[in-house]
Amino acid sequence: MINILWKQNPKTDIAQEPDPEDLTIDNAYKTRWIWYHTFMACELLIIIILLIGILIKI
């Protein structure tokens, strides 16, 4: 596990696009990272809209 997480070369390992046909730990991590951060951005947008609505109502 340590080799997978800390022994990567960011210039060659992370910068490449994952191949959907290739099922590896690195590919699964990149896919989850993208979806997780997309969900977090949408959630943040909803929270900002709600807070602006509360601010206008006050």
N, C-alpha and C positions, 0 to 999 in steps of 0.2 A: 504493500500500500504506500509506503514512504517513497519507493522508487517511482511509482506512478504520479504522485502528487508533486514531489520536489525535485525530481531529476529530469524535468522536461526542459527543452530549449524553446523559449518563447518565440524566437524568430522562425523556427521551422515547425514546431509542434502546434502552436495555437493559431498562427496566422493563416494556416491552410483551411480551406472550406471542407467540412465533413462530407464524406461520400455516403449518400443514403443507403447504398447497397452494402456498405461495410459496417458490421455491427461490432464495435469495439468500445472499451471503457471511455476512451477519449471522445469518440463520436457521440456516445450517450450523454457525456458531460456537457459537450457543446450544445447539443439539442436542448437539454434541460435548462441550461443557463439562458439560452435565448427565450424560451417560453416563460421561465421564472421572471426574468426582467421585463418582458412584455406585460405580463400580468401585474407586476408591481407598478409599472408606468400607468396602466389603465386605472388601477386602484388609486394611485396618487391623483390622477386627473379628477376622478369622482369626488375624492375628499376635498380638493381645492374648489370644485364647483359647489359642493355643499357648504363649505366655509364662507364662500362669497355670498351665497344665498342667506346664510345666517347673519352676515355682516350687513347686508342690505335691509334685512327685516328689522334689525335693531334700530 
